Amino acid sequence: KLSDKEVSLGFTCYKPFVVVINDFLSDEECQLLIQDADSKLKTSRVVNPEDGSFIEHNARTSTSTGYQRGQTDIIKTVESRIAELINWPVDHGEGLQILRYEDGGEYRPHFDFFDPIKKSSSVVMKKGGQRVGTFLMYLSDVEVGGSTCFPEMKFEVRPRKGAALYFANTDLNGDIDKLTLHAGLPVTSGVKYLATKWLRELPYI
């Protein structure tokens, strides 16, 4: 039981650490986030492995928009709830990102951590260190497709409006965990709205 909401755990895996949280957002909160984001959506980008800049890539076919921490009242509420649930400071996180996947939209298998062997990692890690965790929130149901898949572990999480998915990108020693390879499977019917919060090891500036 959180200070403003009652949630329940739907699934837990310990290696890597993956948790599904039921009823994390209300229908009204999902709608508020979608309504605010819809007019701001642009083609999603990925980190360029060479220099840490952001580029468009055919592995990621969605539209998205990013927010500053605490930019709106609903974002403040969501960020505080995440911080309370996983006991991680609000300032140790990037701003919320909201994404929309339409017919055929997907994000092919990838890692969220910054791989130390890539040149870009030293650039992006100057602001807040490693991405130690990923917190996904499903803002809509999806008719067919759109699951979050972990191919190394051979399981997937289906989008369910209001539910959240958290996974740790590093182990307890702080080392990157390659079992966290994951993908957003193609949406084959309907539209998927998703909110993402990446957690950093240090305050994110």
N, C-alpha and C positions, 0 to 999 in steps of 0.2 A: 504494500500500500504506500503510494507516494503522497506527498503533502496535498496535491491537488487532483489526484486521479488514482483509481484502482486498476492495476494491470495484472496480468498473469503470464507465466512462462508457458509457451506452447511447445518448445523443443530446446534441448541443450546438448551441445557436443563439446568435449573438453580438449580435443587435439585435432585441429586447432580449436580455439574457443569460439563457438558460434551459438547464438541464442536468438530464438524467435519470441517476441513479446507481443501478446494479444492486447487489443484495446488500448494501444499507446496514445492514439489520437482519436478524438470524437469525429463524427461525420461533419459537424460544423467547422471544426478546426481544419479538416482536410479541405473543405470547400473554400475557406478563407485563404488558405495558401494557394490553391489553384487559381482562384479569382485574381489574386494580386499578381501572380506570375504570368498568366496567360498572355497579356499584352506585351510582355517584355522578352518573350522567348526568342532565342537566336540559335543558329547551328552550334551544337556542342563541339568542344575542342578537347584535345589531349595534350599532355606534356611532351614537347619535342625532346627525345633522348640525347640530342647533341648539345643543346644550349639552355634547356629549361623553359623556353618560351612555350606559348600555347598555340597549337595548330589544329586545323580540321583534319580528320582522318576517316577513311571509309570503314574502319573497325567500329566506329561509334556513330550510329545513325539515329540521332535524337535532336531535339531542341531543348535549350536550357537557359536559365538565368541565375545569377548569383547575387547574394545579399551580404551586406556587412553584418557582423554580429550585432544583435539587438536592434536591427534597423526598423522593425515594426513591433507592435505589441504582441502579435501572435508568434513572431519569431522569438521574442524574449521568453514567452511562455514555454515554447518548445525547447529552447536551449537550456532553460533552467530545469526542465523535467528530465532531459537527457543527463545533465550534470548530476542530478540527484540520483537517478537510477543507476548509473555506472560509477558514481563517485569520482568524477573527473571534472576539474575546474572548467568553467565556461570559457575562460581566456586561453585554455589549451586546445583550441579548436578553430578550424576555418569557418568562414561564413557559410550559411545554409545554401545549398544549390537545389533548385527544383527543375525536374526534367519531364519532358513529354515524349513518349514513344508511340508513334502511330503504326499503321499497318506495315509489317516488315521491319519496323525499327528494332535495333538490337545493339548490344555492346559486346563484342567478341571477347573471348577469354583474356583476362589481364590481371595484373596485381595493382593494389592501391598503394603499397609501400613504395618508397623510393629506393631503387636497387643501387647499393653502394658502388657497383662496378660501372654504372653509367655516368658519363660526364655531367649530365644535367642535375644529378642528385645533390652535388655539393652546392649548386646554385639555389635550388628550391628548399633545401634544408637549412639555409641561413635564416629563414623565417619560421622558427618554431620546431626545428628538428624533424625527426622521422614521423610519418603518419602511422601511429601505433594502432589505431582502430578505425573502423567504418561503421557508421550508424545510418541505416536506410529506413525510410518510412514510406509505406505504400499509401498513396493518397486516393487511389481508386481501385475498384475491382477491374479485372480484365476478363473479357469473354473467353478468349483462347490465347494461350501462349504468355510470354512475358515473365516467366519464372526467373528467379536468380539461381543460377546453377553453379555448383562446385564440382568441376569435372574430376579432380583428383580424388574426391571423396564419394563421388557417384551419388549425390543427392541434390535436390533442388527445392527451393522455397517458392510456393505459388503466391502471387500478389493477392493480398486481402486488405481491403480498405480499412485504414486505422491501425493495422499491425506494423510492427517494426522488426528489423533484423540487425543484430549487432555481431560483428566478428573482429577479433584481434588480429592485426596484420603482423605482429611480432610476438615472440614467445616471452616467457617470464624473465629471460636473460636479456631481452631487448633485441634479439636476433630476428631477422626477417623470416617469415614462415611461408614457404612456397606451397604449402597445402591450401593457402588462402586464394589460390587461382580461382577466379570466378567470372561469370558472364551473365549478361542480361539476355535471355533467349528471345528470339524474334516474337513480336506481337503479331498474331495471325488473325485476330478479330477483336475489335474494340480499341481503346486507347489506354495506355498506362501512364499514370502520373506518379512520380517518385520524388521524395526529398532526401538529400544526402548531406550528412555532416561528417567531415573527416576530423579525427582527433589527433592532436600532435603531442609529442613528448614534452614540449616546452611551451611557454606562452607564445601564441601566434600573433605576430605584429602586423 
